[in-house]
Amino acid sequence: MGQADTRARKIEICERAYKLLMTIGFPPEDIIFDANVFAVATGIEEHNNYAVDFIEAVKEIRARC
C-alpha cells in the first residue's frame, strides 16, 4: 500500500482508524493522527501538491473525527 500521498487517501486511512477505535470504546480525545507529511520541496513535479494535500487533509480529518 505504501504511504498515503493524496488528500483523499490520508482522510480514508485516518477515518478508518477512528471508526475502528470507536468500536472498541477508545476515548476519542486520546487519538492522535499522523497524516504523514511528505517532503514538500524536492523539486520533483509529482510532489508539488504534497503540502496542500496535507493541509487540506488535516482540516477534513479534524472535522470528521
Distance bins in CASP14 RR format, pairs under 12 A and 6 or more apart:
PFRMAT RR
TARGET T0000
AUTHOR 0000-0000-0000
RMODE 2
METHOD distances of the structure
MODEL  1
1 9 0 0 0 0 1 0 0 0 0 0 0
1 12 0 0 0 0 0 1 0 0 0 0 0
1 13 0 0 0 0 1 0 0 0 0 0 0
1 36 0 0 0 0 0 1 0 0 0 0 0
2 9 0 0 0 0 1 0 0 0 0 0 0
2 13 0 0 0 0 0 1 0 0 0 0 0
2 36 0 0 0 0 1 0 0 0 0 0 0
2 38 0 0 0 0 0 1 0 0 0 0 0
3 9 0 0 0 0 1 0 0 0 0 0 0
3 10 0 0 0 0 1 0 0 0 0 0 0
3 13 0 0 0 0 1 0 0 0 0 0 0
3 34 0 0 0 0 0 1 0 0 0 0 0
3 35 0 0 0 0 0 1 0 0 0 0 0
3 36 1 0 1 0 0 0 0 0 0 0 0
3 37 0 0 0 0 1 0 0 0 0 0 0
3 38 1 0 0 1 0 0 0 0 0 0 0
3 39 0 0 0 0 0 1 0 0 0 0 0
3 50 0 0 0 0 0 1 0 0 0 0 0
3 53 0 0 0 0 0 1 0 0 0 0 0
3 54 0 0 0 0 0 1 0 0 0 0 0
4 10 1 0 1 0 0 0 0 0 0 0 0
4 11 0 0 0 0 1 0 0 0 0 0 0
4 12 1 0 0 1 0 0 0 0 0 0 0
4 13 1 0 1 0 0 0 0 0 0 0 0
4 14 0 0 0 0 1 0 0 0 0 0 0
4 15 0 0 0 0 0 1 0 0 0 0 0
4 16 0 0 0 0 0 1 0 0 0 0 0
4 17 0 0 0 0 0 1 0 0 0 0 0
4 33 0 0 0 0 0 1 0 0 0 0 0
4 34 0 0 0 0 1 0 0 0 0 0 0
4 35 1 0 0 1 0 0 0 0 0 0 0
4 36 1 0 1 0 0 0 0 0 0 0 0
4 37 0 0 0 0 0 1 0 0 0 0 0
4 38 0 0 0 0 1 0 0 0 0 0 0
4 50 0 0 0 0 0 1 0 0 0 0 0
4 53 0 0 0 0 1 0 0 0 0 0 0
4 54 0 0 0 0 1 0 0 0 0 0 0
4 57 0 0 0 0 1 0 0 0 0 0 0
4 61 0 0 0 0 0 1 0 0 0 0 0
5 12 0 0 0 0 0 1 0 0 0 0 0
5 13 0 0 0 0 0 1 0 0 0 0 0
5 35 0 0 0 0 0 1 0 0 0 0 0
5 36 0 0 0 0 1 0 0 0 0 0 0
5 37 0 0 0 0 0 1 0 0 0 0 0
5 38 1 0 0 1 0 0 0 0 0 0 0
5 39 0 0 0 0 0 1 0 0 0 0 0
5 40 0 0 0 0 0 1 0 0 0 0 0
5 44 0 0 0 0 0 1 0 0 0 0 0
5 46 0 0 0 0 1 0 0 0 0 0 0
5 47 0 0 0 0 1 0 0 0 0 0 0
5 48 0 0 0 0 0 1 0 0 0 0 0
5 49 0 0 0 0 1 0 0 0 0 0 0
5 50 1 0 0 1 0 0 0 0 0 0 0
5 51 0 0 0 0 0 1 0 0 0 0 0
5 53 1 0 0 1 0 0 0 0 0 0 0
5 54 0 0 0 0 1 0 0 0 0 0 0
5 57 0 0 0 0 0 1 0 0 0 0 0
6 12 0 0 0 0 1 0 0 0 0 0 0
6 13 0 0 0 0 0 1 0 0 0 0 0
6 35 0 0 0 0 0 1 0 0 0 0 0
6 36 0 0 0 0 0 1 0 0 0 0 0
6 38 0 0 0 0 0 1 0 0 0 0 0
6 46 0 0 0 0 0 1 0 0 0 0 0
6 47 0 0 0 0 0 1 0 0 0 0 0
6 49 0 0 0 0 1 0 0 0 0 0 0
6 50 0 0 0 0 1 0 0 0 0 0 0
6 52 0 0 0 0 0 1 0 0 0 0 0
6 53 1 0 1 0 0 0 0 0 0 0 0
6 54 0 0 0 0 0 1 0 0 0 0 0
6 56 0 0 0 0 1 0 0 0 0 0 0
6 57 0 0 0 0 1 0 0 0 0 0 0
6 60 0 0 0 0 0 1 0 0 0 0 0
7 13 0 0 0 0 0 1 0 0 0 0 0
7 14 0 0 0 0 0 1 0 0 0 0 0
7 35 0 0 0 0 1 0 0 0 0 0 0
7 36 0 0 0 0 0 1 0 0 0 0 0
7 38 0 0 0 0 0 1 0 0 0 0 0
7 49 0 0 0 0 1 0 0 0 0 0 0
7 50 0 0 0 0 1 0 0 0 0 0 0
7 51 0 0 0 0 0 1 0 0 0 0 0
7 52 1 0 0 1 0 0 0 0 0 0 0
7 53 1 0 1 0 0 0 0 0 0 0 0
7 54 1 0 0 1 0 0 0 0 0 0 0
7 55 0 0 0 0 1 0 0 0 0 0 0
7 56 1 0 1 0 0 0 0 0 0 0 0
7 57 1 0 1 0 0 0 0 0 0 0 0
7 58 0 0 0 0 1 0 0 0 0 0 0
7 59 0 0 0 0 1 0 0 0 0 0 0
7 60 1 0 0 1 0 0 0 0 0 0 0
7 61 0 0 0 0 1 0 0 0 0 0 0
8 14 0 0 0 0 0 1 0 0 0 0 0
8 15 0 0 0 0 0 1 0 0 0 0 0
8 35 0 0 0 0 0 1 0 0 0 0 0
8 49 0 0 0 0 0 1 0 0 0 0 0
8 53 0 0 0 0 1 0 0 0 0 0 0
8 56 0 0 0 0 1 0 0 0 0 0 0
8 57 0 0 0 0 1 0 0 0 0 0 0
8 60 0 0 0 0 1 0 0 0 0 0 0
8 61 0 0 0 0 0 1 0 0 0 0 0
9 15 0 0 0 0 0 1 0 0 0 0 0
9 16 0 0 0 0 0 1 0 0 0 0 0
9 35 0 0 0 0 1 0 0 0 0 0 0
9 36 0 0 0 0 1 0 0 0 0 0 0
9 38 0 0 0 0 0 1 0 0 0 0 0
9 50 0 0 0 0 0 1 0 0 0 0 0
9 53 0 0 0 0 1 0 0 0 0 0 0
9 54 0 0 0 0 0 1 0 0 0 0 0
9 57 0 0 0 0 1 0 0 0 0 0 0
9 60 0 0 0 0 0 1 0 0 0 0 0
9 61 0 0 0 0 0 1 0 0 0 0 0
10 16 0 0 0 0 0 1 0 0 0 0 0
10 17 0 0 0 0 0 1 0 0 0 0 0
10 33 0 0 0 0 1 0 0 0 0 0 0
10 34 0 0 0 0 1 0 0 0 0 0 0
10 35 1 0 1 0 0 0 0 0 0 0 0
10 36 1 0 0 1 0 0 0 0 0 0 0
10 37 0 0 0 0 1 0 0 0 0 0 0
10 38 0 0 0 0 0 1 0 0 0 0 0
10 50 0 0 0 0 0 1 0 0 0 0 0
10 52 0 0 0 0 0 1 0 0 0 0 0
10 53 1 0 0 1 0 0 0 0 0 0 0
10 54 1 0 0 1 0 0 0 0 0 0 0
10 55 0 0 0 0 0 1 0 0 0 0 0
10 56 0 0 0 0 1 0 0 0 0 0 0
10 57 1 1 0 0 0 0 0 0 0 0 0
10 58 0 0 0 0 1 0 0 0 0 0 0
10 59 0 0 0 0 0 1 0 0 0 0 0
10 60 0 0 0 0 1 0 0 0 0 0 0
10 61 1 0 0 1 0 0 0 0 0 0 0
10 62 0 0 0 0 0 1 0 0 0 0 0
10 64 0 0 0 0 0 1 0 0 0 0 0
10 65 0 0 0 0 0 1 0 0 0 0 0
11 17 0 0 0 0 0 1 0 0 0 0 0
11 18 0 0 0 0 0 1 0 0 0 0 0
11 33 0 0 0 0 0 1 0 0 0 0 0
11 35 0 0 0 0 1 0 0 0 0 0 0
11 36 0 0 0 0 0 1 0 0 0 0 0
11 53 0 0 0 0 1 0 0 0 0 0 0
11 54 0 0 0 0 0 1 0 0 0 0 0
11 56 0 0 0 0 1 0 0 0 0 0 0
11 57 1 0 1 0 0 0 0 0 0 0 0
11 58 0 0 0 0 1 0 0 0 0 0 0
11 59 0 0 0 0 1 0 0 0 0 0 0
11 60 1 0 1 0 0 0 0 0 0 0 0
11 61 1 0 1 0 0 0 0 0 0 0 0
11 62 0 0 0 0 0 1 0 0 0 0 0
11 63 0 0 0 0 1 0 0 0 0 0 0
11 64 1 0 0 1 0 0 0 0 0 0 0
11 65 0 0 0 0 1 0 0 0 0 0 0
12 18 0 0 0 0 0 1 0 0 0 0 0
12 19 0 0 0 0 0 1 0 0 0 0 0
12 35 0 0 0 0 0 1 0 0 0 0 0
12 57 0 0 0 0 1 0 0 0 0 0 0
12 60 0 0 0 0 0 1 0 0 0 0 0
12 61 0 0 0 0 0 1 0 0 0 0 0
12 64 0 0 0 0 0 1 0 0 0 0 0
12 65 0 0 0 0 0 1 0 0 0 0 0
13 19 0 0 0 0 0 1 0 0 0 0 0
13 20 0 0 0 0 0 1 0 0 0 0 0
13 33 0 0 0 0 1 0 0 0 0 0 0
13 34 0 0 0 0 1 0 0 0 0 0 0
13 35 0 0 0 0 1 0 0 0 0 0 0
13 36 0 0 0 0 1 0 0 0 0 0 0
13 57 0 0 0 0 1 0 0 0 0 0 0
13 61 0 0 0 0 1 0 0 0 0 0 0
13 64 0 0 0 0 0 1 0 0 0 0 0
13 65 0 0 0 0 0 1 0 0 0 0 0
14 20 0 0 0 0 0 1 0 0 0 0 0
14 21 0 0 0 0 0 1 0 0 0 0 0
14 31 0 0 0 0 1 0 0 0 0 0 0
14 32 0 0 0 0 0 1 0 0 0 0 0
14 33 1 0 1 0 0 0 0 0 0 0 0
14 34 0 0 0 0 1 0 0 0 0 0 0
14 35 1 0 0 1 0 0 0 0 0 0 0
14 36 0 0 0 0 1 0 0 0 0 0 0
14 54 0 0 0 0 0 1 0 0 0 0 0
14 57 1 0 0 1 0 0 0 0 0 0 0
14 58 0 0 0 0 1 0 0 0 0 0 0
14 59 0 0 0 0 0 1 0 0 0 0 0
14 60 0 0 0 0 1 0 0 0 0 0 0
14 61 1 0 1 0 0 0 0 0 0 0 0
14 62 0 0 0 0 1 0 0 0 0 0 0
14 63 0 0 0 0 0 1 0 0 0 0 0
14 64 0 0 0 0 1 0 0 0 0 0 0
14 65 1 0 0 1 0 0 0 0 0 0 0
15 21 0 0 0 0 0 1 0 0 0 0 0
15 22 0 0 0 0 0 1 0 0 0 0 0
15 31 0 0 0 0 0 1 0 0 0 0 0
15 33 0 0 0 0 1 0 0 0 0 0 0
15 35 0 0 0 0 0 1 0 0 0 0 0
15 57 0 0 0 0 0 1 0 0 0 0 0
15 60 0 0 0 0 1 0 0 0 0 0 0
15 61 1 0 0 1 0 0 0 0 0 0 0
15 62 0 0 0 0 0 1 0 0 0 0 0
15 63 0 0 0 0 0 1 0 0 0 0 0
15 64 1 0 1 0 0 0 0 0 0 0 0
15 65 1 0 0 1 0 0 0 0 0 0 0
16 22 0 0 0 0 0 1 0 0 0 0 0
16 23 0 0 0 0 0 1 0 0 0 0 0
16 33 0 0 0 0 0 1 0 0 0 0 0
16 61 0 0 0 0 0 1 0 0 0 0 0
16 64 0 0 0 0 0 1 0 0 0 0 0
16 65 0 0 0 0 0 1 0 0 0 0 0
17 23 0 0 0 0 0 1 0 0 0 0 0
17 24 0 0 0 0 0 1 0 0 0 0 0
17 26 0 0 0 0 1 0 0 0 0 0 0
17 28 0 0 0 0 0 1 0 0 0 0 0
17 31 1 0 0 1 0 0 0 0 0 0 0
17 32 0 0 0 0 0 1 0 0 0 0 0
17 33 1 0 0 1 0 0 0 0 0 0 0
17 34 0 0 0 0 1 0 0 0 0 0 0
17 35 0 0 0 0 0 1 0 0 0 0 0
17 61 0 0 0 0 1 0 0 0 0 0 0
17 64 0 0 0 0 0 1 0 0 0 0 0
17 65 0 0 0 0 1 0 0 0 0 0 0
18 24 0 0 0 0 0 1 0 0 0 0 0
18 25 0 0 0 0 0 1 0 0 0 0 0
18 26 0 0 0 0 1 0 0 0 0 0 0
18 27 0 0 0 0 0 1 0 0 0 0 0
18 28 1 0 0 1 0 0 0 0 0 0 0
18 30 0 0 0 0 0 1 0 0 0 0 0
18 31 1 0 0 1 0 0 0 0 0 0 0
18 32 0 0 0 0 0 1 0 0 0 0 0
18 33 1 0 0 1 0 0 0 0 0 0 0
18 60 0 0 0 0 0 1 0 0 0 0 0
18 61 0 0 0 0 1 0 0 0 0 0 0
18 62 0 0 0 0 0 1 0 0 0 0 0
18 63 0 0 0 0 0 1 0 0 0 0 0
18 64 1 0 0 1 0 0 0 0 0 0 0
18 65 1 0 1 0 0 0 0 0 0 0 0
19 25 0 0 0 0 0 1 0 0 0 0 0
19 26 0 0 0 0 0 1 0 0 0 0 0
19 28 0 0 0 0 0 1 0 0 0 0 0
19 31 0 0 0 0 0 1 0 0 0 0 0
19 64 0 0 0 0 1 0 0 0 0 0 0
19 65 0 0 0 0 1 0 0 0 0 0 0
20 26 0 0 0 0 1 0 0 0 0 0 0
20 31 0 0 0 0 0 1 0 0 0 0 0
20 65 0 0 0 0 0 1 0 0 0 0 0
21 27 0 0 0 0 1 0 0 0 0 0 0
21 28 1 0 0 1 0 0 0 0 0 0 0
21 29 0 0 0 0 0 1 0 0 0 0 0
21 30 0 0 0 0 1 0 0 0 0 0 0
21 31 1 0 1 0 0 0 0 0 0 0 0
21 32 0 0 0 0 0 1 0 0 0 0 0
21 33 0 0 0 0 0 1 0 0 0 0 0
21 65 0 0 0 0 1 0 0 0 0 0 0
22 28 1 0 0 1 0 0 0 0 0 0 0
22 30 0 0 0 0 0 1 0 0 0 0 0
22 31 0 0 0 0 1 0 0 0 0 0 0
22 64 0 0 0 0 0 1 0 0 0 0 0
22 65 0 0 0 0 1 0 0 0 0 0 0
24 31 0 0 0 0 0 1 0 0 0 0 0
25 31 0 0 0 0 0 1 0 0 0 0 0
26 32 0 0 0 0 0 1 0 0 0 0 0
26 65 0 0 0 0 0 1 0 0 0 0 0
28 62 0 0 0 0 0 1 0 0 0 0 0
28 64 0 0 0 0 0 1 0 0 0 0 0
28 65 1 0 0 1 0 0 0 0 0 0 0
29 65 0 0 0 0 0 1 0 0 0 0 0
31 61 0 0 0 0 0 1 0 0 0 0 0
31 62 0 0 0 0 0 1 0 0 0 0 0
31 65 1 0 0 1 0 0 0 0 0 0 0
32 61 0 0 0 0 0 1 0 0 0 0 0
32 65 0 0 0 0 0 1 0 0 0 0 0
33 54 0 0 0 0 0 1 0 0 0 0 0
33 57 0 0 0 0 1 0 0 0 0 0 0
33 58 0 0 0 0 1 0 0 0 0 0 0
33 60 0 0 0 0 0 1 0 0 0 0 0
33 61 1 0 1 0 0 0 0 0 0 0 0
33 62 0 0 0 0 1 0 0 0 0 0 0
33 64 0 0 0 0 0 1 0 0 0 0 0
33 65 1 0 0 1 0 0 0 0 0 0 0
34 54 0 0 0 0 0 1 0 0 0 0 0
34 57 0 0 0 0 0 1 0 0 0 0 0
34 58 0 0 0 0 0 1 0 0 0 0 0
34 61 0 0 0 0 0 1 0 0 0 0 0
35 50 0 0 0 0 0 1 0 0 0 0 0
35 51 0 0 0 0 0 1 0 0 0 0 0
35 53 0 0 0 0 1 0 0 0 0 0 0
35 54 1 0 1 0 0 0 0 0 0 0 0
35 55 0 0 0 0 1 0 0 0 0 0 0
35 56 0 0 0 0 0 1 0 0 0 0 0
35 57 1 0 1 0 0 0 0 0 0 0 0
35 58 1 0 1 0 0 0 0 0 0 0 0
35 59 0 0 0 0 0 1 0 0 0 0 0
35 60 0 0 0 0 1 0 0 0 0 0 0
35 61 1 0 0 1 0 0 0 0 0 0 0
35 62 0 0 0 0 0 1 0 0 0 0 0
35 65 0 0 0 0 0 1 0 0 0 0 0
36 50 0 0 0 0 1 0 0 0 0 0 0
36 53 0 0 0 0 0 1 0 0 0 0 0
36 54 1 0 0 1 0 0 0 0 0 0 0
36 57 0 0 0 0 1 0 0 0 0 0 0
36 58 0 0 0 0 0 1 0 0 0 0 0
36 61 0 0 0 0 0 1 0 0 0 0 0
37 47 0 0 0 0 0 1 0 0 0 0 0
37 50 1 0 0 1 0 0 0 0 0 0 0
37 51 0 0 0 0 1 0 0 0 0 0 0
37 52 0 0 0 0 0 1 0 0 0 0 0
37 53 0 0 0 0 1 0 0 0 0 0 0
37 54 1 0 1 0 0 0 0 0 0 0 0
37 55 0 0 0 0 1 0 0 0 0 0 0
37 57 0 0 0 0 0 1 0 0 0 0 0
37 58 0 0 0 0 1 0 0 0 0 0 0
38 44 0 0 0 0 0 1 0 0 0 0 0
38 46 0 0 0 0 0 1 0 0 0 0 0
38 47 1 0 0 1 0 0 0 0 0 0 0
38 48 0 0 0 0 0 1 0 0 0 0 0
38 49 0 0 0 0 1 0 0 0 0 0 0
38 50 1 0 1 0 0 0 0 0 0 0 0
38 51 0 0 0 0 1 0 0 0 0 0 0
38 52 0 0 0 0 0 1 0 0 0 0 0
38 53 0 0 0 0 1 0 0 0 0 0 0
38 54 1 0 0 1 0 0 0 0 0 0 0
38 57 0 0 0 0 0 1 0 0 0 0 0
39 46 0 0 0 0 0 1 0 0 0 0 0
39 47 1 0 0 1 0 0 0 0 0 0 0
39 48 0 0 0 0 0 1 0 0 0 0 0
39 50 1 0 0 1 0 0 0 0 0 0 0
39 51 0 0 0 0 1 0 0 0 0 0 0
39 54 0 0 0 0 0 1 0 0 0 0 0
40 47 1 0 0 1 0 0 0 0 0 0 0
40 48 0 0 0 0 1 0 0 0 0 0 0
40 49 0 0 0 0 1 0 0 0 0 0 0
40 50 1 0 1 0 0 0 0 0 0 0 0
40 51 1 0 1 0 0 0 0 0 0 0 0
40 52 0 0 0 0 1 0 0 0 0 0 0
40 53 0 0 0 0 1 0 0 0 0 0 0
40 54 1 0 0 1 0 0 0 0 0 0 0
40 55 0 0 0 0 0 1 0 0 0 0 0
41 47 0 0 0 0 1 0 0 0 0 0 0
41 48 0 0 0 0 1 0 0 0 0 0 0
41 50 0 0 0 0 1 0 0 0 0 0 0
41 51 0 0 0 0 1 0 0 0 0 0 0
42 48 0 0 0 0 1 0 0 0 0 0 0
42 49 0 0 0 0 0 1 0 0 0 0 0
42 50 0 0 0 0 1 0 0 0 0 0 0
42 51 0 0 0 0 0 1 0 0 0 0 0
43 50 0 0 0 0 0 1 0 0 0 0 0
44 50 0 0 0 0 1 0 0 0 0 0 0
46 53 0 0 0 0 0 1 0 0 0 0 0
47 53 0 0 0 0 0 1 0 0 0 0 0
47 54 0 0 0 0 0 1 0 0 0 0 0
49 55 0 0 0 0 0 1 0 0 0 0 0
49 56 0 0 0 0 1 0 0 0 0 0 0
49 57 0 0 0 0 0 1 0 0 0 0 0
50 56 0 0 0 0 0 1 0 0 0 0 0
50 57 0 0 0 0 0 1 0 0 0 0 0
51 57 0 0 0 0 0 1 0 0 0 0 0
51 58 0 0 0 0 0 1 0 0 0 0 0
52 58 0 0 0 0 0 1 0 0 0 0 0
52 59 0 0 0 0 0 1 0 0 0 0 0
53 59 0 0 0 0 0 1 0 0 0 0 0
53 60 0 0 0 0 0 1 0 0 0 0 0
53 61 0 0 0 0 0 1 0 0 0 0 0
54 60 0 0 0 0 0 1 0 0 0 0 0
54 61 0 0 0 0 0 1 0 0 0 0 0
55 61 0 0 0 0 0 1 0 0 0 0 0
55 62 0 0 0 0 0 1 0 0 0 0 0
56 62 0 0 0 0 0 1 0 0 0 0 0
56 63 0 0 0 0 0 1 0 0 0 0 0
57 63 0 0 0 0 0 1 0 0 0 0 0
57 64 0 0 0 0 0 1 0 0 0 0 0
57 65 0 0 0 0 0 1 0 0 0 0 0
58 64 0 0 0 0 0 1 0 0 0 0 0
58 65 0 0 0 0 0 1 0 0 0 0 0
59 65 0 0 0 0 0 1 0 0 0 0 0
END
